[in-house]
Amino acid sequence: MKFTHAHRFAANIDTVTAMLADESFAHARAKSSGAETIDAVVDGDATGEFTVYIRRVIPARTIPSEFRSLVGDSLDVKYTEAWEAPGNAERVGTFAVEISGAPVRVAGALELKDVNGGTEFFAAGQATAPVPLVGSIIEKSVTEAVVSAFSDELARGDRWLAGETSL
């Protein structure tokens, strides 16, 4: 199932990129999902290529009840975001979500664009669950969760840019 998500930051692209490349922000954005355990690492920095690795353990109560028996008490979610070096007034990257033990894969593209002093964040992705009969239901559920996570994390980014940098 394909999806998109857009968000506008009230900060220039260099400021937004610096935030995304900040390991403290990676921890803060992961925490916004209600994760019980968080590991976050940033490899590289905002001046060039960088990759954000976030692993979080999320309580299974956050997913639809019909899937809880498949995953146990919690979900081990690994998120990777890889950004290329700066381009002409934009940054591009990719993302992938892996849920341990779940028959689904999520991957897509990311883009930051400088727009009138602000920054447009755009994500386009696809969830794929090659499971007969229920694959489309799993894809829909995971897609909704990923879009919700982007929404929560980017709203956390707005607060971060406004000066709320504590976890």
N, C-alpha and C positions, 0 to 999 in steps of 0.2 A: 504494500500500500504506500503510495507516494504522499508526501506532505511538504508543506512549506511553513516557515515562520519568519516574521519580520519584526524588528524592534528599532526604535530611533533613540539614540543617546544624545543628550544635550551637551556634548563635548566633542572636541575635534578628534580626528582619527588617531593622531599620535597619542593622545591621552587615553583613548579607549584601548588602543593596542597595548600600551604600557600596563593598563589594568589587567587585561587578559593574560599578559605574560608575568604577572605578579603571583608568586606562589601563595601569598597570604590571601589574595582574592580567590585563588583556586580552592582553598579550604573554605572560604566564606560561601562561595557559590555552591559547593557540594553540601554544606550544612543546610542551605536553604531548602533542600529536598527532604529534610526530616531524617537524614541518614543517622544511623547509630554509630557507625565506624567510618572514618574518613582517612584516606591516604591521598595526598596530592603532591605532584612533582611537576616542575616546569623545567624543561631542557632547552637552553638557548635564552635569548632575550628579545625585546621588542625592536631592536635595531636591525635584526635579521630574521632568519627562520627560527621558529620556536615550536615546541610541542608541549601540550598540557596533558598530563595523565592524571585521571581522577578515579579512584576506586572507592566505592561506598557500599556499605551493607544497609539495606533498606528493609524495614519490617514488611512482611508479606501482607499485613492488613491494608497496605496502600494499593494493592492490586485487586481486581475483581475476584469475588469469592470462588467462582467456578474454576479459577486457576491456582488457588492456594495449595490444593492438594498435590499439585505438580512440582511445587518449588520448596515446600517446607515452611519454616517459620520466618525466613528472611531471603532476600535476593542479594546476590553479590554482583554488583553492576560495575563494569569497567568502561570508562569513557575516555576516548583519545581524541584530541583536537590538534591538528598539525597545520601551522600557518606558514606560508611561504614568505620570503623576503618582500619588503615593500615594493609596490608597483606605482603606477601613475595615479595618485589620489585614491588608491584602494589597496586592500589586502585580500588575498584569497587563501582558502585552506580546505581541509577535509575533516570530517568527524566520523567516528565509529562508536557504536554502543554494543557491548557484549554482556549478556546476562548469563552467568554460569548456570548450566543445567537446563536452560530454556531453549527450545528449538526455534530461535528467532535471531535474525541478524539485522542490524540497523546501520546504515552508512549514508553519507551524503557530502554535500559541498557547503562551504561557508564563504561569506563575502562581507567585507566592511567597505563602505563607500563614504567619502567625504561629501556631505550635502549641506550647503548653506551654513557652514560653521558647526553643524552637528554630524553625527555618524549614523548611517543606516547599517544595521546588522541584518543579514539575510541568510537563512538556512534552507536548503532543499535536500530532502532525503527520501529514503525508502526503507520500509520494514518488510522483511521477507521471512515467512515461516512455512517451510516446505512440509506441512503436516496435512495429510488427507482429512477432509471434512471440516476440521476446525482451524486450519491455517489462516483463513481470512479473519476469523474472530480474534485469534492471537495477534495478527498484524494490526487490527483496529485498536485493540487494547494497548499494545505497545506504542503505537503511533500517538495515541492520546496521551500516554505517560511521557513520551519524549517531548512533545509539544508543550505540555504542562511544565516539564522540567526547564525547557528553554525559557518559558515565560517567567517562572519563579527566579531562575538564575540571572536573567537579564534585568529583572526588576531589582534584584539584589545589587546588580552593577550600577543601576541608577543611584541607589542609596550610597554605594561605595564612592561614586564620583561626587556626590553631595557632601562627602566627608565622613560618612559612617563606615569607618574601616575596621572597627572591632568585630570579632567573630560573634 
